[in-house]
Amino acid sequence: MAEENKLEKQKRRRLSAEEKVKILSEILLKGRGLSELADEYKIHPNKILEWRKVLFESATGIFEQKRPDITEKAKQRKIDALEKTLADKD
């Protein structure tokens, strides 16, 4: 009977984005050990490494400046000028 309980599937624990960031910040900013945190939060260390990879892959987008397309600006100026011309005719 005890063996049956061991074999039962455990529900996966879903961590929120905030919890993942907290765990990663403890490793990256506070210098806590990966194994230590994995044990504490009952998470496989590879999962934490996966989160770290995702964090750094998506981090480049934070520093990229979003510049509106210059041609779109030019098109909008032309549309505005034509609309003004039409409005002046009336």
Distance bins in CASP14 RR format, pairs under 12 A and 6 or more apart:
PFRMAT RR
TARGET T0000
AUTHOR 0000-0000-0000
RMODE 2
METHOD distances of the structure
MODEL  1
1 7 0 0 0 0 0 1 0 0 0 0 0
1 8 0 0 0 0 0 1 0 0 0 0 0
2 8 0 0 0 0 0 1 0 0 0 0 0
10 42 0 0 0 0 1 0 0 0 0 0 0
12 42 0 0 0 0 0 1 0 0 0 0 0
12 43 0 0 0 0 0 1 0 0 0 0 0
12 44 0 0 0 0 0 1 0 0 0 0 0
12 47 0 0 0 0 0 1 0 0 0 0 0
13 19 0 0 0 0 1 0 0 0 0 0 0
13 20 0 0 0 0 0 1 0 0 0 0 0
13 41 0 0 0 0 1 0 0 0 0 0 0
13 42 1 0 0 1 0 0 0 0 0 0 0
13 43 0 0 0 0 1 0 0 0 0 0 0
13 44 0 0 0 0 0 1 0 0 0 0 0
13 47 0 0 0 0 0 1 0 0 0 0 0
14 20 0 0 0 0 0 1 0 0 0 0 0
14 43 0 0 0 0 0 1 0 0 0 0 0
14 47 0 0 0 0 0 1 0 0 0 0 0
15 21 0 0 0 0 1 0 0 0 0 0 0
15 22 0 0 0 0 1 0 0 0 0 0 0
15 23 1 0 0 1 0 0 0 0 0 0 0
15 24 0 0 0 0 0 1 0 0 0 0 0
15 37 0 0 0 0 0 1 0 0 0 0 0
15 41 1 0 0 1 0 0 0 0 0 0 0
15 42 0 0 0 0 0 1 0 0 0 0 0
15 43 1 0 0 1 0 0 0 0 0 0 0
15 47 0 0 0 0 1 0 0 0 0 0 0
15 48 0 0 0 0 0 1 0 0 0 0 0
15 51 0 0 0 0 1 0 0 0 0 0 0
16 22 0 0 0 0 1 0 0 0 0 0 0
16 23 0 0 0 0 0 1 0 0 0 0 0
17 23 0 0 0 0 0 1 0 0 0 0 0
17 24 0 0 0 0 0 1 0 0 0 0 0
17 51 0 0 0 0 1 0 0 0 0 0 0
17 54 0 0 0 0 0 1 0 0 0 0 0
17 55 0 0 0 0 0 1 0 0 0 0 0
17 58 0 0 0 0 0 1 0 0 0 0 0
18 24 0 0 0 0 0 1 0 0 0 0 0
18 25 0 0 0 0 0 1 0 0 0 0 0
19 25 0 0 0 0 0 1 0 0 0 0 0
19 26 0 0 0 0 0 1 0 0 0 0 0
19 37 0 0 0 0 0 1 0 0 0 0 0
19 41 0 0 0 0 1 0 0 0 0 0 0
19 43 0 0 0 0 1 0 0 0 0 0 0
19 47 0 0 0 0 0 1 0 0 0 0 0
19 48 0 0 0 0 0 1 0 0 0 0 0
19 51 0 0 0 0 0 1 0 0 0 0 0
20 26 0 0 0 0 0 1 0 0 0 0 0
20 27 0 0 0 0 0 1 0 0 0 0 0
20 37 0 0 0 0 0 1 0 0 0 0 0
20 41 0 0 0 0 1 0 0 0 0 0 0
20 43 0 0 0 0 1 0 0 0 0 0 0
20 47 0 0 0 0 1 0 0 0 0 0 0
20 48 0 0 0 0 1 0 0 0 0 0 0
20 50 0 0 0 0 1 0 0 0 0 0 0
20 51 1 0 1 0 0 0 0 0 0 0 0
20 52 0 0 0 0 1 0 0 0 0 0 0
20 54 0 0 0 0 1 0 0 0 0 0 0
20 55 0 0 0 0 1 0 0 0 0 0 0
21 27 0 0 0 0 0 1 0 0 0 0 0
21 28 0 0 0 0 0 1 0 0 0 0 0
21 29 0 0 0 0 0 1 0 0 0 0 0
21 48 0 0 0 0 0 1 0 0 0 0 0
21 51 0 0 0 0 1 0 0 0 0 0 0
21 52 0 0 0 0 0 1 0 0 0 0 0
21 54 0 0 0 0 0 1 0 0 0 0 0
21 55 0 0 0 0 1 0 0 0 0 0 0
21 59 0 0 0 0 0 1 0 0 0 0 0
22 28 0 0 0 0 0 1 0 0 0 0 0
22 29 0 0 0 0 0 1 0 0 0 0 0
22 30 0 0 0 0 0 1 0 0 0 0 0
22 32 0 0 0 0 0 1 0 0 0 0 0
22 37 0 0 0 0 1 0 0 0 0 0 0
22 40 0 0 0 0 0 1 0 0 0 0 0
22 41 0 0 0 0 1 0 0 0 0 0 0
22 48 0 0 0 0 0 1 0 0 0 0 0
22 51 0 0 0 0 0 1 0 0 0 0 0
23 29 0 0 0 0 0 1 0 0 0 0 0
23 30 0 0 0 0 0 1 0 0 0 0 0
23 31 0 0 0 0 0 1 0 0 0 0 0
23 32 0 0 0 0 1 0 0 0 0 0 0
23 33 0 0 0 0 0 1 0 0 0 0 0
23 34 0 0 0 0 1 0 0 0 0 0 0
23 36 0 0 0 0 0 1 0 0 0 0 0
23 37 1 0 1 0 0 0 0 0 0 0 0
23 38 0 0 0 0 1 0 0 0 0 0 0
23 39 0 0 0 0 0 1 0 0 0 0 0
23 40 0 0 0 0 1 0 0 0 0 0 0
23 41 1 0 0 1 0 0 0 0 0 0 0
23 42 0 0 0 0 0 1 0 0 0 0 0
23 43 1 0 0 1 0 0 0 0 0 0 0
23 45 0 0 0 0 0 1 0 0 0 0 0
23 47 0 0 0 0 1 0 0 0 0 0 0
23 48 1 0 0 1 0 0 0 0 0 0 0
23 49 0 0 0 0 0 1 0 0 0 0 0
23 50 0 0 0 0 0 1 0 0 0 0 0
23 51 1 0 0 1 0 0 0 0 0 0 0
23 52 0 0 0 0 1 0 0 0 0 0 0
23 55 0 0 0 0 0 1 0 0 0 0 0
24 30 0 0 0 0 0 1 0 0 0 0 0
24 31 0 0 0 0 0 1 0 0 0 0 0
24 32 0 0 0 0 0 1 0 0 0 0 0
24 33 0 0 0 0 0 1 0 0 0 0 0
24 34 0 0 0 0 0 1 0 0 0 0 0
24 37 0 0 0 0 1 0 0 0 0 0 0
24 41 0 0 0 0 0 1 0 0 0 0 0
24 43 0 0 0 0 0 1 0 0 0 0 0
24 47 0 0 0 0 0 1 0 0 0 0 0
24 48 1 0 0 1 0 0 0 0 0 0 0
24 49 0 0 0 0 0 1 0 0 0 0 0
24 50 0 0 0 0 0 1 0 0 0 0 0
24 51 1 0 1 0 0 0 0 0 0 0 0
24 52 1 0 1 0 0 0 0 0 0 0 0
24 53 0 0 0 0 0 1 0 0 0 0 0
24 54 0 0 0 0 1 0 0 0 0 0 0
24 55 1 0 0 1 0 0 0 0 0 0 0
24 56 0 0 0 0 1 0 0 0 0 0 0
24 59 0 0 0 0 0 1 0 0 0 0 0
25 31 0 0 0 0 1 0 0 0 0 0 0
25 32 0 0 0 0 1 0 0 0 0 0 0
25 37 0 0 0 0 0 1 0 0 0 0 0
25 48 0 0 0 0 0 1 0 0 0 0 0
25 51 0 0 0 0 0 1 0 0 0 0 0
25 52 0 0 0 0 0 1 0 0 0 0 0
25 55 0 0 0 0 1 0 0 0 0 0 0
26 32 1 0 1 0 0 0 0 0 0 0 0
26 33 0 0 0 0 1 0 0 0 0 0 0
26 34 0 0 0 0 1 0 0 0 0 0 0
26 36 0 0 0 0 1 0 0 0 0 0 0
26 37 1 0 1 0 0 0 0 0 0 0 0
26 38 0 0 0 0 0 1 0 0 0 0 0
26 40 0 0 0 0 1 0 0 0 0 0 0
26 41 0 0 0 0 1 0 0 0 0 0 0
26 48 0 0 0 0 1 0 0 0 0 0 0
26 52 0 0 0 0 0 1 0 0 0 0 0
27 33 1 0 0 1 0 0 0 0 0 0 0
27 34 1 0 0 1 0 0 0 0 0 0 0
27 35 0 0 0 0 0 1 0 0 0 0 0
27 36 0 0 0 0 1 0 0 0 0 0 0
27 37 1 0 0 1 0 0 0 0 0 0 0
27 38 0 0 0 0 1 0 0 0 0 0 0
27 40 0 0 0 0 0 1 0 0 0 0 0
27 41 0 0 0 0 0 1 0 0 0 0 0
27 43 0 0 0 0 0 1 0 0 0 0 0
27 45 0 0 0 0 0 1 0 0 0 0 0
27 48 1 0 0 1 0 0 0 0 0 0 0
27 49 0 0 0 0 1 0 0 0 0 0 0
27 51 0 0 0 0 1 0 0 0 0 0 0
27 52 1 0 0 1 0 0 0 0 0 0 0
27 55 0 0 0 0 0 1 0 0 0 0 0
28 34 0 0 0 0 0 1 0 0 0 0 0
28 37 0 0 0 0 0 1 0 0 0 0 0
28 48 0 0 0 0 0 1 0 0 0 0 0
28 51 0 0 0 0 0 1 0 0 0 0 0
28 52 1 0 0 1 0 0 0 0 0 0 0
28 55 0 0 0 0 1 0 0 0 0 0 0
28 56 0 0 0 0 1 0 0 0 0 0 0
28 59 0 0 0 0 0 1 0 0 0 0 0
30 36 0 0 0 0 0 1 0 0 0 0 0
30 37 0 0 0 0 1 0 0 0 0 0 0
31 37 0 0 0 0 1 0 0 0 0 0 0
32 38 0 0 0 0 0 1 0 0 0 0 0
32 39 0 0 0 0 0 1 0 0 0 0 0
32 40 0 0 0 0 1 0 0 0 0 0 0
32 41 0 0 0 0 0 1 0 0 0 0 0
32 48 0 0 0 0 0 1 0 0 0 0 0
33 39 0 0 0 0 1 0 0 0 0 0 0
33 40 0 0 0 0 1 0 0 0 0 0 0
33 41 0 0 0 0 0 1 0 0 0 0 0
33 45 0 0 0 0 1 0 0 0 0 0 0
33 48 0 0 0 0 1 0 0 0 0 0 0
34 40 0 0 0 0 0 1 0 0 0 0 0
34 41 0 0 0 0 0 1 0 0 0 0 0
34 43 0 0 0 0 0 1 0 0 0 0 0
34 44 0 0 0 0 0 1 0 0 0 0 0
34 45 1 0 1 0 0 0 0 0 0 0 0
34 46 0 0 0 0 1 0 0 0 0 0 0
34 47 0 0 0 0 0 1 0 0 0 0 0
34 48 1 0 0 1 0 0 0 0 0 0 0
34 49 1 0 0 1 0 0 0 0 0 0 0
34 50 0 0 0 0 0 1 0 0 0 0 0
34 51 0 0 0 0 0 1 0 0 0 0 0
34 52 0 0 0 0 1 0 0 0 0 0 0
35 41 0 0 0 0 0 1 0 0 0 0 0
35 43 0 0 0 0 0 1 0 0 0 0 0
35 44 0 0 0 0 0 1 0 0 0 0 0
35 45 1 0 0 1 0 0 0 0 0 0 0
35 46 0 0 0 0 0 1 0 0 0 0 0
35 48 0 0 0 0 1 0 0 0 0 0 0
35 49 0 0 0 0 0 1 0 0 0 0 0
36 43 0 0 0 0 0 1 0 0 0 0 0
36 45 0 0 0 0 1 0 0 0 0 0 0
36 48 0 0 0 0 0 1 0 0 0 0 0
37 43 1 0 0 1 0 0 0 0 0 0 0
37 44 0 0 0 0 0 1 0 0 0 0 0
37 45 0 0 0 0 1 0 0 0 0 0 0
37 47 0 0 0 0 0 1 0 0 0 0 0
37 48 1 0 0 1 0 0 0 0 0 0 0
37 49 0 0 0 0 0 1 0 0 0 0 0
37 51 0 0 0 0 0 1 0 0 0 0 0
37 52 0 0 0 0 0 1 0 0 0 0 0
38 44 1 0 0 1 0 0 0 0 0 0 0
38 45 1 0 1 0 0 0 0 0 0 0 0
38 46 0 0 0 0 1 0 0 0 0 0 0
38 47 1 0 0 1 0 0 0 0 0 0 0
38 48 1 0 1 0 0 0 0 0 0 0 0
38 49 0 0 0 0 1 0 0 0 0 0 0
38 50 0 0 0 0 0 1 0 0 0 0 0
38 51 0 0 0 0 0 1 0 0 0 0 0
39 45 0 0 0 0 1 0 0 0 0 0 0
39 48 0 0 0 0 0 1 0 0 0 0 0
40 48 0 0 0 0 0 1 0 0 0 0 0
41 47 0 0 0 0 1 0 0 0 0 0 0
41 48 0 0 0 0 1 0 0 0 0 0 0
41 51 0 0 0 0 0 1 0 0 0 0 0
42 48 0 0 0 0 0 1 0 0 0 0 0
43 49 0 0 0 0 0 1 0 0 0 0 0
43 50 0 0 0 0 0 1 0 0 0 0 0
43 51 0 0 0 0 1 0 0 0 0 0 0
44 50 0 0 0 0 1 0 0 0 0 0 0
44 51 0 0 0 0 0 1 0 0 0 0 0
45 51 0 0 0 0 0 1 0 0 0 0 0
45 52 0 0 0 0 0 1 0 0 0 0 0
46 52 0 0 0 0 0 1 0 0 0 0 0
46 53 0 0 0 0 0 1 0 0 0 0 0
47 53 0 0 0 0 0 1 0 0 0 0 0
47 54 0 0 0 0 0 1 0 0 0 0 0
48 54 0 0 0 0 0 1 0 0 0 0 0
48 55 0 0 0 0 0 1 0 0 0 0 0
49 55 0 0 0 0 0 1 0 0 0 0 0
49 56 0 0 0 0 0 1 0 0 0 0 0
50 56 0 0 0 0 0 1 0 0 0 0 0
50 57 0 0 0 0 0 1 0 0 0 0 0
51 57 0 0 0 0 0 1 0 0 0 0 0
51 58 0 0 0 0 0 1 0 0 0 0 0
52 58 0 0 0 0 0 1 0 0 0 0 0
52 59 0 0 0 0 0 1 0 0 0 0 0
53 59 0 0 0 0 0 1 0 0 0 0 0
55 61 0 0 0 0 0 1 0 0 0 0 0
55 62 0 0 0 0 0 1 0 0 0 0 0
56 62 0 0 0 0 0 1 0 0 0 0 0
56 63 0 0 0 0 0 1 0 0 0 0 0
58 64 0 0 0 0 0 1 0 0 0 0 0
67 73 0 0 0 0 1 0 0 0 0 0 0
68 74 0 0 0 0 0 1 0 0 0 0 0
68 75 0 0 0 0 0 1 0 0 0 0 0
68 76 0 0 0 0 1 0 0 0 0 0 0
69 75 0 0 0 0 1 0 0 0 0 0 0
69 76 0 0 0 0 0 1 0 0 0 0 0
70 76 0 0 0 0 0 1 0 0 0 0 0
70 77 0 0 0 0 0 1 0 0 0 0 0
71 77 0 0 0 0 0 1 0 0 0 0 0
71 78 0 0 0 0 0 1 0 0 0 0 0
72 78 0 0 0 0 0 1 0 0 0 0 0
72 79 0 0 0 0 0 1 0 0 0 0 0
73 79 0 0 0 0 0 1 0 0 0 0 0
73 80 0 0 0 0 0 1 0 0 0 0 0
74 80 0 0 0 0 0 1 0 0 0 0 0
74 81 0 0 0 0 0 1 0 0 0 0 0
75 81 0 0 0 0 0 1 0 0 0 0 0
75 82 0 0 0 0 0 1 0 0 0 0 0
76 82 0 0 0 0 0 1 0 0 0 0 0
76 83 0 0 0 0 0 1 0 0 0 0 0
77 83 0 0 0 0 0 1 0 0 0 0 0
77 84 0 0 0 0 0 1 0 0 0 0 0
78 84 0 0 0 0 0 1 0 0 0 0 0
78 85 0 0 0 0 0 1 0 0 0 0 0
79 85 0 0 0 0 0 1 0 0 0 0 0
79 86 0 0 0 0 0 1 0 0 0 0 0
80 86 0 0 0 0 0 1 0 0 0 0 0
80 87 0 0 0 0 0 1 0 0 0 0 0
81 87 0 0 0 0 0 1 0 0 0 0 0
81 88 0 0 0 0 0 1 0 0 0 0 0
82 88 0 0 0 0 0 1 0 0 0 0 0
82 89 0 0 0 0 0 1 0 0 0 0 0
83 89 0 0 0 0 0 1 0 0 0 0 0
83 90 0 0 0 0 0 1 0 0 0 0 0
84 90 0 0 0 0 0 1 0 0 0 0 0
END
